[in-house]
């Protein structure tokens, strides 16, 4: 197949500031395109020039960076306007087999829906209206623009939350397919060590301090598990504060700040841990949850992340608000059961499996509507 992937926003911004990077090869969307390339498809990736690396690099497939305009109104970190997408698609509309765009609330997705409506797949991540300007731009877009001009596109939500949201506005919606994880599946079950892991930047919205306090309560209530260690992978502005509180608890040996780890080392910690612990305040799309599952490591999470619903449905761990030290103990006692569920589900969430599932979903929808 000839596939065009449109993903203008390659990185998460910090308060509207786009980070300067030396490569885009560590992004989720590049890994997805690489999976299509490995499968023998001719793939092209379109992104906003604002996200181009500082130095020119060589890619395994075509990568096109297009200029964004009207930046004061169409902020590149939120809703980039890339007029070059229209011309690019017009020139290739007869040759392309599938256009994979990100988000319904997106100008490039609108262009694709107008030029190649039956060839357009929109991979919907948002599960609620964008909060900008009290949600009015988002509500106008979904209720008028999407319903009038984008209704022929095939929508693949990335979560059950996204599915319920987008079904209110679009008629052609498939089953959820989440982000893919770049990982080599383990053929044999790993031996879990007496440890837990939490992953994330040390900012308030990750709420790592809540995990620290709950683990401290777990050690106090269950002395038979006193040899367990909580590893914290990630860095951020709250590191010194967390280090101070850990020392005040007297838990320096049992709660360890690792800092930011290379992926290979991070995956080793995932693989060795009984479970990953999360208690996010606002982080909706947490790749760390599926990374953990792909490493056959269950999760304990509150219901804030979108993937918490999959954790509950597939029994990939414990998904509940206000989880506590008793849930950590329960995870140890039922670990083999949760690990086996993760092992079975892991084959569906590798990046190669996700790439294949998106095409299968699109082809099935195309046959149904032919």
Residue pairs with C-beta under 8 A, 6 or more apart in sequence:
1 41
1 42
1 97
1 98
1 359
2 41
2 42
2 92
2 95
2 96
2 97
2 98
3 36
3 41
3 42
3 43
3 44
3 96
3 97
3 98
3 99
3 100
4 43
4 44
4 46
4 88
4 89
4 92
4 96
4 98
4 99
4 100
5 29
5 32
5 33
5 36
5 43
5 44
5 45
5 46
5 99
5 100
5 101
6 46
6 85
6 99
6 100
6 101
6 102
6 108
6 109
6 112
7 29
7 45
7 46
7 47
7 101
7 102
8 46
8 47
8 48
8 51
8 66
8 68
8 76
8 80
8 82
8 102
8 106
8 108
9 47
9 48
9 51
9 76
9 77
9 80
9 102
10 24
10 27
10 29
10 30
10 47
10 48
10 51
11 18
11 19
11 21
11 27
11 51
13 19
13 77
16 75
16 77
16 78
17 77
18 50
18 51
18 76
18 77
20 54
21 51
21 53
21 54
22 53
22 54
22 55
23 53
23 57
24 30
24 47
24 51
24 52
24 53
24 57
24 63
25 57
25 59
28 179
28 180
28 287
29 45
29 47
29 102
30 45
31 180
31 182
31 351
32 180
32 351
32 354
32 355
33 43
33 45
33 61
34 60
34 61
34 351
35 180
35 351
35 352
35 354
35 355
36 43
36 61
36 355
37 43
37 60
37 61
38 352
39 352
39 355
39 356
42 61
43 61
43 62
44 61
44 62
44 63
44 64
45 61
45 62
45 63
45 64
46 64
46 66
46 82
46 85
46 88
46 108
47 63
47 64
47 65
47 66
48 65
48 66
48 67
48 68
48 76
48 80
48 82
49 65
49 66
49 67
49 68
50 68
50 76
50 77
50 80
51 65
51 76
52 65
64 88
66 82
66 84
66 85
66 88
67 82
67 84
68 74
68 76
68 80
68 81
68 82
69 81
69 82
69 83
70 81
73 81
74 80
74 81
74 107
78 130
78 132
79 105
79 106
79 107
80 107
80 108
81 107
82 107
82 108
85 107
85 108
85 111
85 112
86 111
86 115
89 96
89 99
89 111
89 112
89 115
89 116
90 115
93 115
93 116
93 119
96 116
96 119
97 119
98 119
98 121
98 359
98 362
99 112
99 116
99 119
99 120
99 121
100 121
100 123
100 358
101 108
101 109
101 112
101 120
101 121
101 122
101 123
101 153
102 109
102 122
102 123
102 125
103 109
103 122
103 123
103 124
103 125
103 126
104 122
104 124
104 126
104 141
104 142
104 146
104 150
104 153
104 155
104 166
104 169
104 170
105 126
105 130
105 138
105 141
105 142
105 146
109 120
109 122
109 150
109 153
110 145
110 149
110 150
112 119
112 120
112 122
112 153
113 120
113 122
113 149
113 150
113 152
113 153
114 149
117 150
117 152
117 153
118 152
118 366
118 369
120 152
120 153
120 154
121 153
121 154
121 155
121 156
121 358
121 361
121 362
122 150
122 153
122 154
122 155
122 156
123 156
123 158
123 177
123 358
124 155
124 156
124 157
124 158
124 162
124 163
124 165
124 166
125 158
125 159
125 162
125 285
126 162
126 165
127 159
127 161
127 162
127 164
127 165
127 284
127 306
128 161
128 165
129 135
129 138
129 139
129 142
130 137
130 138
132 138
142 168
142 169
143 169
146 169
146 170
147 169
147 170
150 170
151 170
151 171
151 172
152 172
153 170
153 172
154 172
154 174
154 361
154 362
154 365
154 366
155 166
155 170
155 172
155 173
155 174
156 173
156 174
156 175
156 176
156 177
156 358
156 361
156 362
157 163
157 165
157 166
157 173
157 174
157 175
157 176
157 177
158 176
158 177
158 178
158 179
158 285
158 306
159 176
159 178
159 285
159 306
159 307
159 309
159 310
160 176
160 306
160 309
160 310
160 313
161 284
161 306
161 309
162 176
162 306
163 173
163 175
163 176
166 173
167 173
172 365
172 369
174 361
174 365
175 361
176 310
177 354
177 357
177 358
177 361
178 290
178 307
178 310
178 349
178 354
179 285
179 287
179 290
179 349
179 354
180 349
180 350
180 351
180 352
180 353
180 354
180 355
181 287
181 290
181 291
181 294
181 349
181 350
181 351
182 263
182 350
182 351
183 267
183 291
183 294
183 295
183 346
183 350
185 294
185 346
185 347
185 350
186 271
186 295
186 296
186 343
189 296
189 339
189 343
190 271
190 272
190 296
192 272
192 273
192 274
192 297
192 335
192 339
193 272
193 273
193 274
194 225
194 227
194 228
194 229
194 274
195 228
195 229
195 230
195 231
195 269
195 272
195 273
195 274
196 215
196 228
196 229
196 230
196 231
196 273
196 274
196 275
196 276
196 277
196 328
197 230
197 231
197 232
197 233
197 269
197 270
197 273
197 275
197 276
197 277
197 292
197 297
198 208
198 211
198 230
198 231
198 232
198 233
198 234
198 276
198 277
198 278
199 233
199 234
199 266
199 270
199 276
199 288
199 291
199 292
200 206
200 208
200 233
200 234
200 278
200 280
200 283
200 286
200 288
201 234
201 235
201 236
202 208
202 232
202 234
202 235
202 236
202 237
202 238
202 239
202 242
203 236
203 237
203 238
204 238
204 281
205 280
205 281
205 282
205 283
206 234
206 236
206 280
206 281
206 283
207 279
207 280
207 281
208 232
208 234
208 238
208 242
208 279
209 238
209 242
209 245
210 279
211 230
211 232
211 277
211 278
211 279
212 230
212 232
212 242
212 245
212 246
212 249
212 255
214 277
214 279
214 323
214 324
214 325
214 328
215 230
215 254
215 255
215 277
215 325
215 328
216 249
216 251
216 255
217 324
217 325
218 225
218 228
218 325
218 328
218 329
219 225
219 226
219 228
219 251
219 254
220 325
221 325
221 326
221 329
222 325
222 329
225 329
225 332
226 254
228 254
228 274
228 332
229 253
229 254
229 255
229 256
230 254
230 255
230 256
230 277
231 256
231 258
231 269
231 273
232 242
232 255
232 256
232 257
232 258
233 258
233 259
233 260
233 261
233 266
233 269
234 258
234 259
234 260
235 259
235 260
239 257
239 259
242 257
243 257
246 252
246 255
246 257
249 255
258 269
261 269
266 291
267 291
267 295
270 276
270 291
270 292
270 295
270 297
271 295
271 296
271 297
273 297
274 297
274 298
274 331
274 332
274 335
275 292
275 297
275 298
275 299
275 300
275 317
275 328
275 331
275 335
275 338
276 288
276 289
276 292
276 297
276 298
276 299
276 300
277 299
277 300
277 301
277 328
278 286
278 288
278 289
278 299
278 300
278 301
278 302
278 305
279 301
279 302
279 323
280 286
280 301
280 302
280 304
280 305
281 304
282 304
283 304
283 305
284 304
284 305
284 306
285 305
285 306
285 307
286 305
286 306
286 307
289 299
289 301
289 305
289 307
289 308
289 311
290 307
290 349
292 298
292 299
292 342
293 299
293 311
293 316
293 342
293 345
293 346
293 349
294 346
294 349
294 350
295 342
295 346
296 339
296 342
296 343
296 346
297 339
297 342
298 316
298 317
298 318
298 331
298 335
298 338
298 339
298 341
298 342
299 311
299 316
299 317
299 318
299 319
300 317
300 318
300 323
300 327
300 328
300 331
301 308
301 311
301 317
301 318
301 319
301 323
302 308
302 319
302 320
302 321
302 322
302 323
303 309
303 319
303 320
303 321
308 319
309 319
310 316
311 317
311 318
311 319
312 319
314 341
314 345
315 337
315 338
315 341
316 338
316 341
316 342
316 345
317 331
317 338
317 342
318 327
318 330
318 331
320 327
331 338
347 353
348 354
348 357
